[in-house]
Amino acid sequence: MVKTVLNLERTVYSYVYIGEHIHTGGTADCENPAVCKDCGRPYGNALGHGETELKNAKEATCAEEGYTGDKVCTVCGEILEKGEVIPKLAHDYADGKCTACGAIDPDFKPVITSGANGEWQKGTEDGLSFTSNAAFADFLKVQVDGKDIDTSNYTVKECSTIVTLKASYLETLTVGKHTLAVVSETGTATTEFTIKAAASFDDTESPKTGDDSNMMLWIALIFVSGGVLSGTLIFTKKRFVKR
């Protein structure tokens, strides 16, 4: 039987009763019922979400924010509950750098802890050492009077950072004050040092002092020898007289 119906918008459509229709086909999911393959209408009930699992979770570090993770349906993969951002952790600074991410401590100021304002006299065999509180692993270079110096002119070793200028290099510097900078990734430690002239010796007076000492020794020996000789002669003469 054909029946015509007029709706509120005056749209006319027709449908045919063909008896009781049995829906079939289609697949229900967590939120939607199945759709009949014959009539294209939904039927039945949605399955509902199943168990959830946590995804996209991430621990916070001093370099990056973390995330608590999203609760996701294990059946359909839909995010049922969004997670929250976890703030970054504080840096763990040591010797001017973070031990976790390597970030430089903005409050760290490298300084010369030993050897500041040192003096070196020309002719000295040993070099001149300076210690920076910057880490040895962060060492970059050495500067004297604002200029980079070749690595052959100094040694550097661990225990913070110990730089020793070699005597052969110090001999090339002029007498007077100079500046030194130990440059590290975490900053630059600076100080001054002084080159002193070689020790001077008076060639005229020093030998004279030695000659006077030797002469006095010889005079003393002569007097002693003379006394011994005189005593021997007197003793011999007395023995000769008695005979």
Backbone hydrogen bonds, N-H to C=O, Kabsch-Sander energy under -0.5 kcal/mol:
donor,donor_aa,acceptor,acceptor_aa,energy
3,K,15,Y,-0.9
5,V,13,Y,-1.3
7,N,5,V,-0.6
7,N,11,T,-1.3
10,R,7,N,-1.7
12,V,10,R,-0.5
13,Y,5,V,-1.0
15,Y,3,K,-0.8
17,Y,1,M,-0.9
18,I,16,V,-0.6
18,I,19,G,-0.6
23,H,21,H,-0.6
29,D,32,N,-2.8
34,A,43,Y,-0.9
36,C,41,R,-3.3
37,K,24,T,-3.1
38,D,24,T,-0.5
40,G,36,C,-1.7
43,Y,34,A,-2.8
47,L,29,D,-3.1
48,G,29,D,-0.6
48,G,30,C,-1.6
53,E,72,V,-2.6
55,K,53,E,-0.5
55,K,70,D,-2.7
58,K,67,Y,-2.8
61,T,64,E,-2.6
66,G,86,I,-2.6
67,Y,58,K,-3.2
68,T,84,E,-2.7
70,D,55,K,-3.4
71,K,81,E,-2.8
72,V,53,E,-3.2
72,V,70,D,-0.7
73,C,78,E,-2.6
74,T,51,E,-3.2
77,G,73,C,-1.6
80,L,71,K,-3.0
80,L,78,E,-0.7
81,E,71,K,-1.5
86,I,66,G,-2.4
89,L,61,T,-1.7
93,Y,91,H,-0.8
94,A,97,K,-2.8
97,K,94,A,-1.5
98,C,103,A,-2.6
99,T,92,D,-3.0
102,G,98,C,-1.4
105,D,96,G,-2.6
108,F,105,D,-1.5
113,T,111,V,-0.8
113,T,131,T,-2.4
114,S,131,T,-1.1
117,N,192,E,-1.2
118,G,115,G,-1.2
118,G,192,E,-0.5
120,W,194,T,-2.5
122,K,196,K,-2.6
124,T,121,Q,-2.0
128,L,165,L,-1.8
130,F,163,V,-2.8
131,T,114,S,-2.7
132,S,161,T,-3.0
133,N,111,V,-1.9
135,A,95,D,-0.7
138,D,135,A,-1.2
139,F,136,F,-1.5
140,L,183,V,-2.8
141,K,183,V,-1.6
143,Q,181,A,-2.6
144,V,147,K,-2.4
145,D,179,T,-2.3
147,K,144,V,-1.5
149,I,142,V,-2.2
153,N,150,D,-2.1
154,Y,151,T,-1.1
155,T,164,T,-2.0
157,K,162,I,-2.0
159,C,160,S,-0.8
161,T,132,S,-1.9
162,I,157,K,-2.6
163,V,130,F,-3.0
163,V,161,T,-0.6
164,T,155,T,-2.5
165,L,128,L,-2.9
165,L,163,V,-0.5
166,K,153,N,-2.3
170,L,166,K,-2.4
171,E,167,A,-2.1
172,T,169,Y,-1.5
173,L,170,L,-1.3
176,G,195,I,-2.3
178,H,193,F,-2.7
180,L,191,T,-2.7
181,A,143,Q,-2.6
182,V,189,A,-2.9
183,V,141,K,-2.6
183,V,181,A,-0.7
184,S,187,G,-2.8
185,E,138,D,-2.4
187,G,184,S,-1.5
189,A,182,V,-2.3
191,T,180,L,-2.0
193,F,178,H,-2.4
194,T,118,G,-2.6
195,I,176,G,-2.9
196,K,120,W,-3.1
196,K,194,T,-0.5
203,D,201,F,-0.8
206,S,202,D,-1.9
208,K,204,T,-0.7
209,T,205,E,-2.4
210,G,206,S,-1.7
211,D,207,P,-2.7
212,D,208,K,-2.8
213,S,209,T,-1.9
214,N,210,G,-2.3
215,M,211,D,-2.8
216,M,212,D,-2.4
217,L,213,S,-1.8
218,W,214,N,-2.4
219,I,215,M,-2.6
220,A,216,M,-2.2
221,L,217,L,-2.3
222,I,218,W,-2.4
223,F,219,I,-2.3
224,V,220,A,-2.4
225,S,221,L,-3.1
226,G,222,I,-3.0
227,G,223,F,-2.3
228,V,224,V,-2.4
229,L,225,S,-2.6
230,S,226,G,-2.5
231,G,227,G,-2.2
232,T,228,V,-2.0
233,L,229,L,-2.2
234,I,230,S,-2.2
235,F,231,G,-2.2
236,T,232,T,-2.2
237,K,233,L,-2.3
238,K,234,I,-2.2
239,R,235,F,-1.7
240,F,236,T,-1.8
241,V,237,K,-2.0
242,K,238,K,-1.9
243,R,239,R,-1.2
